[in-house]
Amino acid sequence: MEALVREWALDAAVLIDAASVLIIVVATIAALIAWVRTAIATRDGPDAIITAVRLPLARRLTLALEFLIGSDIIRTAVTPSWTELGQLTAIVFLRVIIIFSLEHDTRAAARAEAEPTAASTG
């Protein structure tokens, strides 16, 4: 029974990894399309284009990284080796740092976008 649970958990982790890859691919394609559309439609300059594309991309990448952390947790639950546990811990730690950085940048950019709007209405 234990072997069956381990096999099922590892299969689930692979499916979650595949979902993460799909999210990243779709997010990247959507960002590329948005970048082209924004570049054609606006004359605001490269900073406005980057901001318009970067925020949605960062949110989607954060979601994909969170999925990957979930799959790492599943692998850790069924992996008895200390070496593999240490490697997964390091990977999760790095992913959490990346997620924190993306969320920090996303929030800062959202605040920066809101400030001119608030200043113009006040």
C-alpha positions as CSV (number, residue, x, y, z in Angstrom):
1,M,0.0,0.0,0.0
2,E,2.8,2.4,0.9
3,A,4.4,1.9,-2.6
4,L,1.1,2.7,-4.2
5,V,0.7,5.9,-2.3
6,R,4.3,6.9,-3.1
7,E,3.8,6.2,-6.8
8,W,0.5,8.1,-6.8
9,A,2.1,11.1,-5.0
10,L,5.0,11.1,-7.5
11,D,2.6,11.0,-10.4
12,A,0.6,13.8,-8.9
13,A,3.9,15.9,-8.6
14,V,4.6,15.3,-12.2
15,L,1.2,16.5,-13.2
16,I,1.6,19.6,-11.1
17,D,4.9,20.2,-12.7
18,A,3.3,19.9,-16.1
19,A,0.6,22.4,-15.0
20,S,3.3,24.8,-13.9
21,V,5.1,24.5,-17.3
22,L,1.8,25.1,-19.1
23,I,1.1,28.2,-17.0
24,I,4.6,29.6,-17.8
25,V,4.2,28.9,-21.5
26,V,0.7,30.5,-21.7
27,A,1.9,33.5,-19.5
28,T,4.9,34.1,-21.7
29,I,2.8,33.9,-24.9
30,A,0.2,36.2,-23.4
31,A,2.9,38.7,-22.3
32,L,4.5,38.7,-25.8
33,I,1.1,39.3,-27.4
34,A,0.3,42.1,-24.8
35,W,3.7,43.6,-25.4
36,V,3.2,43.8,-29.2
37,R,-0.3,45.2,-28.8
38,T,0.7,47.8,-26.3
39,A,3.8,48.8,-28.3
40,I,1.5,49.3,-31.4
41,A,-1.3,51.1,-29.5
42,T,0.6,53.4,-27.2
43,R,3.1,56.2,-27.7
44,D,3.9,56.4,-23.9
45,G,7.4,54.9,-24.2
46,P,9.1,51.7,-23.2
47,D,8.5,52.1,-19.5
48,A,4.7,52.2,-19.9
49,I,4.8,49.2,-22.1
50,I,7.0,47.2,-19.7
51,T,4.8,48.0,-16.8
52,A,1.6,47.0,-18.6
53,V,3.1,43.7,-19.6
54,R,5.2,42.9,-16.5
55,L,2.5,42.9,-13.8
56,P,0.3,40.3,-15.3
57,L,3.3,38.2,-16.3
58,A,4.7,38.4,-12.7
59,R,1.4,37.3,-11.2
60,R,1.2,34.3,-13.5
61,L,4.8,33.3,-12.9
62,T,4.2,33.6,-9.1
63,L,1.3,31.2,-9.5
64,A,3.4,28.7,-11.5
65,L,6.2,28.9,-8.9
66,E,3.6,28.2,-6.1
67,F,2.5,25.1,-8.0
68,L,6.1,24.0,-8.3
69,I,6.6,24.4,-4.6
70,G,3.5,22.3,-4.1
71,S,5.0,19.5,-6.2
72,D,8.2,19.8,-4.3
73,I,6.3,19.4,-1.0
74,I,4.7,16.2,-2.3
75,R,8.1,14.9,-3.4
76,T,9.5,15.7,0.0
77,A,6.7,13.8,1.7
78,V,7.6,10.6,-0.1
79,T,11.4,11.0,-0.4
80,P,13.3,9.3,2.4
81,S,16.8,10.5,1.3
82,W,18.4,13.3,3.3
83,T,20.3,14.4,0.2
84,E,17.1,14.7,-1.9
85,L,15.4,16.4,1.1
86,G,18.2,19.0,1.3
87,Q,18.1,19.6,-2.5
88,L,14.4,20.1,-2.4
89,T,14.7,22.4,0.6
90,A,17.2,24.6,-1.3
91,I,15.0,24.6,-4.4
92,V,11.9,25.6,-2.4
93,F,13.9,28.3,-0.6
94,L,15.0,29.8,-3.9
95,R,11.5,29.7,-5.3
96,V,10.1,31.4,-2.3
97,I,12.7,34.2,-2.6
98,I,11.7,34.6,-6.3
99,I,8.0,34.7,-5.4
100,F,8.7,37.3,-2.7
101,S,10.7,39.4,-5.1
102,L,8.0,39.2,-7.8
103,E,5.2,40.1,-5.4
104,H,7.3,43.0,-4.0
105,D,7.9,44.3,-7.5
106,T,4.2,43.8,-8.5
107,R,2.9,45.6,-5.5
108,A,5.4,48.5,-5.9
109,A,4.4,48.8,-9.6
110,A,0.7,48.7,-8.7
111,R,1.2,51.5,-6.2
112,A,3.2,53.5,-8.7
113,E,0.4,53.1,-11.2
114,A,-2.2,54.2,-8.6
115,E,-0.4,57.3,-7.4
116,P,-0.7,59.4,-10.6
117,T,-4.4,58.4,-10.8
118,A,-5.0,59.5,-7.1
119,A,-3.0,62.7,-7.6
120,S,-5.0,63.6,-10.7
121,T,-8.3,63.0,-9.0
122,G,-7.4,64.9,-5.8
